[in-house]
Amino acid sequence: MPLISSIKFAALPIMLRIHHLNCISTCPLGGKLMDERTESLVRRGHLTCHCLLVETDSTLILIDTGFGLFDVKNPTSRLSKFFLSLVSPEFREEMTAIRQIERLGLDDFPDAMVHLLQAERDLALAQKTWLDRQRFRPQQWTNRGNWVTYQPDQGESWFGFSRVKLIKNVPPEIVMIPLVGHTFGHSGVAVREKGAWKLLAGDAYFFYREMNVEHPWCTPGLRLYQFMLQKDGKSRINNQRRLRTLIQQHHREVTVFCSHDVTEFEQLSGRSAELPIEKLTSFDKIAS
């Protein structure tokens, strides 16, 4: 969406550290037509579920979630047949957020608050359309009482983008940026670390070359995939243009990346998207 999950934090200002997690890859039909990396068209491609774990001295904040333990243990009871056949997630328990958090020697936070735009919450609960019923799965909502919703434009401007007001129990170094298109309540999340911003743009785009300022391009498969799943195509395309402008004008201040591109994930994390997080994450860990 992405979602933000948090527990209460201490007094500000704070120091924070970002961990990049791939919380279970998806493997869509189409191979090279999807990711440009897979050698064959008949093999399945490889996309990430790029999530951010933000660590401070007193809190953990998970931005987006990927797939969880229950999804791994019993996927057919929680995910739609359409979704499972389309993207065939690579269900590996060690790649879930909770297991990667444990690898870092940190504690999970089962009672976290979940922050999202109100439009996303409302459409998820309404279950009006067939696509909404494939996308929003009540079987995955075990903590609905902890949801906190926001309007898209009640905060100050962020590099020309609207932002929500300060997020409850989340430090001001983390802001929610509405990026409507993929869904009506879709948002990105920006995190300021050491004076620079990292913007997880979620599903605002899917392929790293879509953010090429001079010659934006997307693989045919992912172009079709985005078209199939979009709720507001005009807004989605417009937000992609705005993100390219952001990169062009503020590339020294803001790093933009999406949820599903392997190239972006490996560049930012310093490891293969096939590997769970470790304490050492230098590029010599990346598999050839």
C-alpha atoms as a printed R data frame, in Angstrom:
    type eleno elety resid chain resno       x       y       z
1   ATOM     1    CA   MET     A     1   0.000   0.000   0.000
2   ATOM     2    CA   PRO     A     2   2.471   0.595   1.719
3   ATOM     3    CA   LEU     A     3   1.404   0.260   5.319
4   ATOM     4    CA   ILE     A     4   3.298   1.492   8.354
5   ATOM     5    CA   SER     A     5   3.390  -0.603  11.520
6   ATOM     6    CA   SER     A     6   4.821   0.926  14.658
7   ATOM     7    CA   ILE     A     7   5.121   0.865  18.406
8   ATOM     8    CA   LYS     A     8   5.410   3.930  20.625
9   ATOM     9    CA   PHE     A     9   8.676   5.850  20.495
10  ATOM    10    CA   ALA     A    10  10.540   8.032  22.978
11  ATOM    11    CA   ALA     A    11  11.296  11.758  22.953
12  ATOM    12    CA   LEU     A    12  12.621  13.385  19.781
13  ATOM    13    CA   PRO     A    13  14.990  14.062  18.117
14  ATOM    14    CA   ILE     A    14  16.041  10.513  17.385
15  ATOM    15    CA   MET     A    15  18.639   8.623  15.419
16  ATOM    16    CA   LEU     A    16  17.364   5.913  13.116
17  ATOM    17    CA   ARG     A    17  18.695   3.181  10.867
18  ATOM    18    CA   ILE     A    18  17.016   1.694   7.798
19  ATOM    19    CA   HIS     A    19  17.123  -2.043   7.044
20  ATOM    20    CA   HIS     A    20  16.006  -3.239   3.599
21  ATOM    21    CA   LEU     A    21  14.005  -6.494   3.667
22  ATOM    22    CA   ASN     A    22  12.680  -8.558   0.786
23  ATOM    23    CA   CYS     A    23   9.694 -10.172   2.466
24  ATOM    24    CA   ILE     A    24   9.148 -13.023  -0.016
25  ATOM    25    CA   SER     A    25   9.620 -12.681  -3.758
26  ATOM    26    CA   THR     A    26   6.838 -13.095  -6.272
27  ATOM    27    CA   CYS     A    27   7.404 -15.015  -9.483
28  ATOM    28    CA   PRO     A    28   4.978 -13.860 -12.183
29  ATOM    29    CA   LEU     A    29   4.357 -15.599 -15.480
30  ATOM    30    CA   GLY     A    30   6.293 -14.164 -18.384
31  ATOM    31    CA   GLY     A    31   9.906 -14.404 -17.249
32  ATOM    32    CA   LYS     A    32  12.027 -11.911 -19.195
33  ATOM    33    CA   LEU     A    33   8.909  -9.996 -20.276
34  ATOM    34    CA   MET     A    34   8.428  -9.142 -16.616
35  ATOM    35    CA   ASP     A    35  11.834  -8.525 -15.053
36  ATOM    36    CA   GLU     A    36  14.261  -8.282 -18.026
37  ATOM    37    CA   ARG     A    37  16.605 -10.546 -16.021
38  ATOM    38    CA   THR     A    38  15.135 -14.033 -16.385
39  ATOM    39    CA   GLU     A    39  16.696 -15.775 -19.387
40  ATOM    40    CA   SER     A    40  13.549 -17.465 -20.698
41  ATOM    41    CA   LEU     A    41  10.033 -16.280 -21.485
42  ATOM    42    CA   VAL     A    42   8.541 -19.562 -20.261
43  ATOM    43    CA   ARG     A    43  10.194 -19.386 -16.836
44  ATOM    44    CA   ARG     A    44   8.628 -17.277 -14.126
45  ATOM    45    CA   GLY     A    45  10.113 -13.880 -13.403
46  ATOM    46    CA   HIS     A    46  11.384 -12.535 -10.104
47  ATOM    47    CA   LEU     A    47  10.016  -9.511  -8.239
48  ATOM    48    CA   THR     A    48  10.673  -8.385  -4.682
49  ATOM    49    CA   CYS     A    49   8.426  -7.346  -1.809
50  ATOM    50    CA   HIS     A    50  10.715  -4.514  -0.725
51  ATOM    51    CA   CYS     A    51   9.946  -3.461   2.840
52  ATOM    52    CA   LEU     A    52  11.777  -1.116   5.186
53  ATOM    53    CA   LEU     A    53  12.470  -1.844   8.826
54  ATOM    54    CA   VAL     A    54  13.293   1.406  10.608
55  ATOM    55    CA   GLU     A    55  15.159   0.936  13.875
56  ATOM    56    CA   THR     A    56  15.536   3.627  16.506
57  ATOM    57    CA   ASP     A    57  16.860   3.373  20.036
58  ATOM    58    CA   SER     A    58  13.338   2.737  21.319
59  ATOM    59    CA   THR     A    59  11.112   1.484  18.518
60  ATOM    60    CA   LEU     A    60  10.761  -0.597  15.374
61  ATOM    61    CA   ILE     A    61   8.737   0.645  12.425
62  ATOM    62    CA   LEU     A    62   7.918  -1.673   9.524
63  ATOM    63    CA   ILE     A    63   7.002   0.008   6.249
64  ATOM    64    CA   ASP     A    64   4.945  -2.412   4.172
65  ATOM    65    CA   THR     A    65   4.838  -6.040   5.268
66  ATOM    66    CA   GLY     A    66   5.235  -8.473   2.401
67  ATOM    67    CA   PHE     A    67   3.962 -11.965   3.208
68  ATOM    68    CA   GLY     A    68   3.727 -13.295   6.757
69  ATOM    69    CA   LEU     A    69   4.106 -16.597   8.545
70  ATOM    70    CA   PHE     A    70   0.447 -17.569   8.128
71  ATOM    71    CA   ASP     A    71   0.665 -16.833   4.405
72  ATOM    72    CA   VAL     A    72   3.618 -19.195   4.172
73  ATOM    73    CA   LYS     A    73   1.983 -21.959   6.214
74  ATOM    74    CA   ASN     A    74  -1.411 -21.917   4.528
75  ATOM    75    CA   PRO     A    75  -1.446 -19.636   1.466
76  ATOM    76    CA   THR     A    76  -4.630 -20.995  -0.119
77  ATOM    77    CA   SER     A    77  -6.696 -20.025   2.923
78  ATOM    78    CA   ARG     A    78  -5.441 -16.426   2.903
79  ATOM    79    CA   LEU     A    79  -4.664 -15.456  -0.679
80  ATOM    80    CA   SER     A    80  -6.893 -15.581  -3.739
81  ATOM    81    CA   LYS     A    81  -6.473 -18.302  -6.365
82  ATOM    82    CA   PHE     A    82  -6.144 -15.541  -8.950
83  ATOM    83    CA   PHE     A    83  -3.258 -13.921  -7.112
84  ATOM    84    CA   LEU     A    84  -1.489 -17.187  -6.358
85  ATOM    85    CA   SER     A    85  -1.634 -18.331  -9.981
86  ATOM    86    CA   LEU     A    86  -0.618 -14.910 -11.315
87  ATOM    87    CA   VAL     A    87   2.476 -14.263  -9.221
88  ATOM    88    CA   SER     A    88   3.280 -17.597  -7.508
89  ATOM    89    CA   PRO     A    89   4.988 -16.228  -4.360
90  ATOM    90    CA   GLU     A    90   8.190 -17.982  -3.308
91  ATOM    91    CA   PHE     A    91   7.013 -18.941   0.174
92  ATOM    92    CA   ARG     A    92  10.102 -19.186   2.393
93  ATOM    93    CA   GLU     A    93   9.643 -18.718   6.126
94  ATOM    94    CA   GLU     A    94  13.113 -17.219   6.569
95  ATOM    95    CA   MET     A    95  12.130 -14.358   4.235
96  ATOM    96    CA   THR     A    96   9.130 -13.200   6.301
97  ATOM    97    CA   ALA     A    97   9.562  -9.903   8.127
98  ATOM    98    CA   ILE     A    98   9.346 -11.507  11.568
99  ATOM    99    CA   ARG     A    99  12.098 -14.036  10.829
100 ATOM   100    CA   GLN     A   100  14.388 -11.367   9.351
101 ATOM   101    CA   ILE     A   101  13.759  -9.106  12.340
102 ATOM   102    CA   GLU     A   102  14.774 -11.995  14.588
103 ATOM   103    CA   ARG     A   103  17.971 -12.499  12.539
104 ATOM   104    CA   LEU     A   104  18.905  -8.933  13.440
105 ATOM   105    CA   GLY     A   105  18.497  -9.772  17.121
106 ATOM   106    CA   LEU     A   106  15.425  -7.564  17.417
107 ATOM   107    CA   ASP     A   107  11.971  -8.223  18.866
108 ATOM   108    CA   ASP     A   108   8.739  -8.508  16.930
109 ATOM   109    CA   PHE     A   109   5.837  -6.168  17.725
110 ATOM   110    CA   PRO     A   110   2.529  -8.044  17.426
111 ATOM   111    CA   ASP     A   111   0.470  -5.210  18.945
112 ATOM   112    CA   ALA     A   112   1.712  -2.572  16.506
113 ATOM   113    CA   MET     A   113  -0.502   0.197  15.217
114 ATOM   114    CA   VAL     A   114  -1.112   0.055  11.461
115 ATOM   115    CA   HIS     A   115  -1.195   3.389   9.632
116 ATOM   116    CA   LEU     A   116  -2.912   3.799   6.242
117 ATOM   117    CA   LEU     A   117  -5.015   6.215   4.235
118 ATOM   118    CA   GLN     A   118  -8.721   6.160   4.991
119 ATOM   119    CA   ALA     A   119  -9.625   5.470   1.352
120 ATOM   120    CA   GLU     A   120  -7.548   2.296   1.438
121 ATOM   121    CA   ARG     A   121  -9.235   1.137   4.632
122 ATOM   122    CA   ASP     A   122 -12.725   1.931   3.365
123 ATOM   123    CA   LEU     A   123 -12.294   0.119   0.052
124 ATOM   124    CA   ALA     A   124 -10.682  -2.863   1.740
125 ATOM   125    CA   LEU     A   125 -13.666  -3.224   4.066
126 ATOM   126    CA   ALA     A   126 -16.280  -2.590   1.368
127 ATOM   127    CA   GLN     A   127 -15.108  -5.451  -0.875
128 ATOM   128    CA   LYS     A   128 -17.201  -3.964  -3.701
129 ATOM   129    CA   THR     A   129 -15.432  -5.167  -6.845
130 ATOM   130    CA   TRP     A   130 -13.949  -8.475  -7.940
131 ATOM   131    CA   LEU     A   131 -10.480  -6.907  -8.051
132 ATOM   132    CA   ASP     A   132 -10.873  -5.513  -4.537
133 ATOM   133    CA   ARG     A   133 -11.785  -8.981  -3.283
134 ATOM   134    CA   GLN     A   134  -8.608 -10.420  -4.847
135 ATOM   135    CA   ARG     A   135  -6.436  -7.629  -3.484
136 ATOM   136    CA   PHE     A   136  -7.859  -6.961   0.003
137 ATOM   137    CA   ARG     A   137  -8.104 -10.205   1.978
138 ATOM   138    CA   PRO     A   138  -9.948 -10.110   5.336
139 ATOM   139    CA   GLN     A   139  -8.287 -13.430   6.194
140 ATOM   140    CA   GLN     A   140  -5.029 -11.482   6.633
141 ATOM   141    CA   TRP     A   141  -6.444  -8.876   9.030
142 ATOM   142    CA   THR     A   142  -5.742 -10.069  12.550
143 ATOM   143    CA   ASN     A   143  -5.352  -6.626  14.144
144 ATOM   144    CA   ARG     A   144  -8.063  -4.453  12.559
145 ATOM   145    CA   GLY     A   145  -8.624  -2.736  15.900
146 ATOM   146    CA   ASN     A   146  -5.135  -1.225  15.646
147 ATOM   147    CA   TRP     A   147  -5.711   0.497  12.308
148 ATOM   148    CA   VAL     A   148  -5.217   4.272  12.263
149 ATOM   149    CA   THR     A   149  -6.416   6.123   9.162
150 ATOM   150    CA   TYR     A   150  -5.501   9.472   7.613
151 ATOM   151    CA   GLN     A   151  -6.716  11.921   4.997
152 ATOM   152    CA   PRO     A   152  -4.295  12.444   2.093
153 ATOM   153    CA   ASP     A   153  -3.673  16.202   2.250
154 ATOM   154    CA   GLN     A   154  -3.736  17.428   5.830
155 ATOM   155    CA   GLY     A   155   0.011  17.900   6.254
156 ATOM   156    CA   GLU     A   156   2.659  20.211   4.876
157 ATOM   157    CA   SER     A   157   4.020  19.887   1.347
158 ATOM   158    CA   TRP     A   158   6.917  17.466   0.812
159 ATOM   159    CA   PHE     A   159   9.030  18.402  -2.261
160 ATOM   160    CA   GLY     A   160   5.814  19.465  -3.989
161 ATOM   161    CA   PHE     A   161   3.849  16.353  -2.962
162 ATOM   162    CA   SER     A   162   0.975  16.306  -0.518
163 ATOM   163    CA   ARG     A   163   1.627  14.515   2.738
164 ATOM   164    CA   VAL     A   164  -0.532  13.429   5.628
165 ATOM   165    CA   LYS     A   165  -0.345  15.144   8.988
166 ATOM   166    CA   LEU     A   166   2.101  13.827  11.561
167 ATOM   167    CA   ILE     A   167   1.568  10.106  11.986
168 ATOM   168    CA   LYS     A   168   0.557   9.030  15.487
169 ATOM   169    CA   ASN     A   169   3.439   7.461  17.466
170 ATOM   170    CA   VAL     A   170   5.771   7.748  14.460
171 ATOM   171    CA   PRO     A   171   8.697  10.211  14.431
172 ATOM   172    CA   PRO     A   172   8.541  13.150  11.979
173 ATOM   173    CA   GLU     A   173  11.466  11.664  10.048
174 ATOM   174    CA   ILE     A   174   8.872   9.310   8.539
175 ATOM   175    CA   VAL     A   175   6.119  10.743   6.338
176 ATOM   176    CA   MET     A   176   3.292   9.218   4.309
177 ATOM   177    CA   ILE     A   177   3.027  10.519   0.723
178 ATOM   178    CA   PRO     A   178  -0.266   9.856  -1.130
179 ATOM   179    CA   LEU     A   179   0.416   8.338  -4.587
180 ATOM   180    CA   VAL     A   180  -3.039   7.429  -5.845
181 ATOM   181    CA   GLY     A   181  -3.351   5.235  -8.924
182 ATOM   182    CA   HIS     A   182  -2.580   1.601  -8.245
183 ATOM   183    CA   THR     A   183  -5.359   1.897  -5.644
184 ATOM   184    CA   PHE     A   184  -7.426   4.880  -4.546
185 ATOM   185    CA   GLY     A   185  -5.683   4.855  -1.165
186 ATOM   186    CA   HIS     A   186  -2.174   4.046  -2.322
187 ATOM   187    CA   SER     A   187   0.700   5.894  -0.676
188 ATOM   188    CA   GLY     A   188   4.450   5.962  -0.530
189 ATOM   189    CA   VAL     A   189   6.479   6.426   2.643
190 ATOM   190    CA   ALA     A   190   9.567   8.613   2.950
191 ATOM   191    CA   VAL     A   191  12.204   8.196   5.659
192 ATOM   192    CA   ARG     A   192  14.918  10.735   6.465
193 ATOM   193    CA   GLU     A   193  18.188   9.085   7.446
194 ATOM   194    CA   LYS     A   194  21.377  11.079   8.018
195 ATOM   195    CA   GLY     A   195  19.903  14.153   6.385
196 ATOM   196    CA   ALA     A   196  18.738  12.445   3.171
197 ATOM   197    CA   TRP     A   197  15.347  11.017   2.247
198 ATOM   198    CA   LYS     A   198  14.523   7.543   0.980
199 ATOM   199    CA   LEU     A   199  11.075   7.255  -0.622
200 ATOM   200    CA   LEU     A   200   9.524   3.800  -0.896
201 ATOM   201    CA   ALA     A   201   7.034   4.532  -3.672
202 ATOM   202    CA   GLY     A   202   5.272   1.187  -3.284
203 ATOM   203    CA   ASP     A   203   3.332   0.219  -6.413
204 ATOM   204    CA   ALA     A   204   3.477   3.689  -7.976
205 ATOM   205    CA   TYR     A   205   5.742   1.981 -10.518
206 ATOM   206    CA   PHE     A   206   7.215  -1.513 -10.875
207 ATOM   207    CA   PHE     A   207  10.397  -1.336 -12.971
208 ATOM   208    CA   TYR     A   208  13.487   0.769 -12.285
209 ATOM   209    CA   ARG     A   209  13.725   2.125 -15.834
210 ATOM   210    CA   GLU     A   210  10.317   3.752 -15.460
211 ATOM   211    CA   MET     A   211  12.128   6.384 -13.410
212 ATOM   212    CA   ASN     A   212  14.633   7.155 -16.183
213 ATOM   213    CA   VAL     A   213  14.141  10.891 -16.585
214 ATOM   214    CA   GLU     A   214  14.992  11.107 -20.293
215 ATOM   215    CA   HIS     A   215  13.726   7.762 -21.603
216 ATOM   216    CA   PRO     A   216  11.297   6.052 -19.206
217 ATOM   217    CA   TRP     A   217  10.592   2.441 -20.143
218 ATOM   218    CA   CYS     A   218   8.891  -0.592 -18.630
219 ATOM   219    CA   THR     A   219   8.925  -4.248 -19.581
220 ATOM   220    CA   PRO     A   220   5.827  -5.304 -21.573
221 ATOM   221    CA   GLY     A   221   4.716  -7.747 -18.887
222 ATOM   222    CA   LEU     A   222   4.871  -5.263 -16.025
223 ATOM   223    CA   ARG     A   223   3.265  -2.586 -18.170
224 ATOM   224    CA   LEU     A   224   0.303  -4.926 -18.700
225 ATOM   225    CA   TYR     A   225   0.317  -5.969 -15.028
226 ATOM   226    CA   GLN     A   226   0.093  -2.360 -13.851
227 ATOM   227    CA   PHE     A   227  -2.719  -1.649 -16.298
228 ATOM   228    CA   MET     A   228  -4.673  -4.698 -15.130
229 ATOM   229    CA   LEU     A   229  -4.438  -3.793 -11.448
230 ATOM   230    CA   GLN     A   230  -4.760  -0.008 -11.543
231 ATOM   231    CA   LYS     A   231  -7.792   1.746 -10.091
232 ATOM   232    CA   ASP     A   232  -7.009   5.214 -11.481
233 ATOM   233    CA   GLY     A   233  -4.774   5.059 -14.535
234 ATOM   234    CA   LYS     A   234  -4.608   8.811 -15.124
235 ATOM   235    CA   SER     A   235  -3.416   9.481 -11.572
236 ATOM   236    CA   ARG     A   236  -0.948   6.589 -11.713
237 ATOM   237    CA   ILE     A   237   0.725   7.897 -14.860
238 ATOM   238    CA   ASN     A   238   0.715  11.453 -13.530
239 ATOM   239    CA   ASN     A   239   2.364  10.374 -10.275
240 ATOM   240    CA   GLN     A   240   5.051   8.543 -12.231
241 ATOM   241    CA   ARG     A   241   5.797  11.800 -14.065
242 ATOM   242    CA   ARG     A   242   5.934  13.656 -10.760
243 ATOM   243    CA   LEU     A   243   8.333  11.084  -9.317
244 ATOM   244    CA   ARG     A   244  10.639  11.494 -12.314
245 ATOM   245    CA   THR     A   245  10.572  15.258 -11.788
246 ATOM   246    CA   LEU     A   246  11.399  14.719  -8.116
247 ATOM   247    CA   ILE     A   247  14.402  12.595  -9.085
248 ATOM   248    CA   GLN     A   248  15.556  15.131 -11.673
249 ATOM   249    CA   GLN     A   249  15.330  18.101  -9.331
250 ATOM   250    CA   HIS     A   250  16.251  16.549  -5.971
251 ATOM   251    CA   HIS     A   251  18.382  13.470  -6.675
252 ATOM   252    CA   ARG     A   252  20.941  14.535  -4.072
253 ATOM   253    CA   GLU     A   253  18.276  14.826  -1.396
254 ATOM   254    CA   VAL     A   254  15.859  11.985  -2.245
255 ATOM   255    CA   THR     A   255  16.348   8.373  -3.340
256 ATOM   256    CA   VAL     A   256  13.214   6.908  -4.939
257 ATOM   257    CA   PHE     A   257  12.533   3.174  -5.238
258 ATOM   258    CA   CYS     A   258   9.505   0.913  -5.602
259 ATOM   259    CA   SER     A   259   8.349  -2.264  -3.890
260 ATOM   260    CA   HIS     A   260   9.028  -4.859  -6.564
261 ATOM   261    CA   ASP     A   261  12.164  -4.102  -8.574
262 ATOM   262    CA   VAL     A   262  15.056  -6.480  -7.918
263 ATOM   263    CA   THR     A   263  17.721  -4.119  -9.276
264 ATOM   264    CA   GLU     A   264  16.727  -1.335  -6.915
265 ATOM   265    CA   PHE     A   265  16.521  -3.673  -3.945
266 ATOM   266    CA   GLU     A   266  19.988  -5.126  -4.491
267 ATOM   267    CA   GLN     A   267  21.554  -1.715  -5.021
268 ATOM   268    CA   LEU     A   268  20.092  -0.345  -1.801
269 ATOM   269    CA   SER     A   269  20.455  -3.432   0.393
270 ATOM   270    CA   GLY     A   270  23.868  -4.548  -0.832
271 ATOM   271    CA   ARG     A   271  22.824  -8.202  -1.095
272 ATOM   272    CA   SER     A   272  20.945 -10.591  -3.328
273 ATOM   273    CA   ALA     A   273  17.167 -10.401  -3.186
274 ATOM   274    CA   GLU     A   274  17.266 -14.175  -2.645
275 ATOM   275    CA   LEU     A   275  18.934 -13.799   0.753
276 ATOM   276    CA   PRO     A   276  17.448 -12.814   4.124
277 ATOM   277    CA   ILE     A   277  19.128  -9.959   5.923
278 ATOM   278    CA   GLU     A   278  22.405 -10.552   7.721
279 ATOM   279    CA   LYS     A   279  24.590  -8.309   9.826
280 ATOM   280    CA   LEU     A   280  27.050  -8.171   6.909
281 ATOM   281    CA   THR     A   281  25.340  -6.937   3.749
282 ATOM   282    CA   SER     A   282  28.174  -5.829   1.442
283 ATOM   283    CA   PHE     A   283  27.886  -6.247  -2.312
284 ATOM   284    CA   ASP     A   284  30.252  -9.215  -2.265
285 ATOM   285    CA   LYS     A   285  27.278 -11.098  -0.770
286 ATOM   286    CA   ILE     A   286  25.267 -10.694  -3.970
287 ATOM   287    CA   ALA     A   287  24.967 -13.938  -5.889
288 ATOM   288    CA   SER     A   288  26.160 -13.850  -9.475
